[in-house]
């Protein structure tokens, strides 16, 4: 299971301006800002420049595509187009996503600090491919996690350590090390179009559903042909 919410793209104006610096061809730029200013979601008024506010003209788009096809040395502008989103995915997918360390930033919900914050439920796990037997095993694991969660929350040293029972940290360890890799975690992620180009090339035909769904999301981004390299004929 993989879901992506709150997608935002920024940096188009600066990327286009910088793209034309090598040949001093700013006079050929034909992109336009649609909205001079707008309501800042955090309060006040500010510039929020995404593709809903920048209309890329045919001259600029043509140059962007040609530089894109020329390779990484020539398409530095793609590193300047920034994407923010919230991704919820299982830990086994995040382990592979962490391969992409350069050009990405992620703030995750912490299992280390907040594993006990809510009761565990089947919906917290990616289990759509499990059969009856393995889903029953997951149910038992969830029950055990909730048992230890209850012990952790209701922990009283007078009832535990004095009687030679596990410490509160020992109980915490049971949850941390028992937690399956199918547990879904949410991270707020920052990437750029160059990183997404590398991801798309490597992962679009991956055997994990999560990667194929991620690449479908890439295809829905503004001017995604800059990432995928697809043409109108494709």
Residue, then its C-alpha position, 0 to 999 in steps of 0.5 A: x500500500x502506498x498513498x501520496x497526499x499534499x503534493x506541491x511543486x515550486x521553483x519553476x520561475x528560477x529554474x527557467x531563468x537559470x536554464x537560460x543563463x549559459x546562452x544569455x537567452x532570457x529574451x526568448x523566454x515566453x513563460x508567464x506568471x499567472x498569479x502575482x500573489x496569493x493567500x499564504x496558507x500559513x497566514x498573510x500574503x506571499x508568493x507561492x509559485x507552483x505550476x498553477x501560477x506559472x504557464x510555461x511557454x512553448x519556447x521554454x518547454x522546448x528548451x527544457x526538453x532538449x536539455x533534459x535529453x542532453x543528460x544530467x550535465x545539461x539539465x541542472x534546472x531540473x534540480x531546482x524544481x522542487x516537489x513536496x508531498x506526504x507519503x504513507x508506505x510500509x517500512x519495507x518500501x521506505x528501506x528501498x526509498x532510502x537508497x535515494x539520499x542525494x536530493x531528498x529530505x524526509x521528516x518521518x513519524x517516529x516509531x522510536x518515540x511514538x510507537x505506543x501513541x495509538x492502538x495497533x490495527x490491521x489498517x496500519x499495515x500493508x497486508x493486501x497480498x497476505x493469504x488466510x494463514x499469514x493474515x492470521x499470523x499478523x493478527x496475532x502479532x497485532x494482538x501481542x503489540x497491543x498487549x505490550x502497548x497496554x503494559x507500557x502505558x499502564x506501567x507502574x514500577x511497584x507492580x513490575x521492577x520490584x517483583x522482578x518483571x521487565x522494566x518499562x524499556x524492556x516492554x518498549x523493546x518488545x514493540x520495537x523489535x516485534x513490529x513487522x516491516x509491513x507497518x505503514x509510516x508517513x513521511x513528509x518528503x522533499x525531492x526534485x525533478x532530477x531525483x524523480x527522473x532517476x527513480x522513474x527510470x529505475x523503478x517504473x517496472x519494479x515488482x513492488x506495487x508501491x514502486x509502480x504506484x509511485x511512478x504513476x504519481x510521477x506521471x501525474x506531476x506537472x510537465x511530467x514528460x521532463x521526468x519520464x522522457x515520454x513524448x505525445x506519441x508515447 
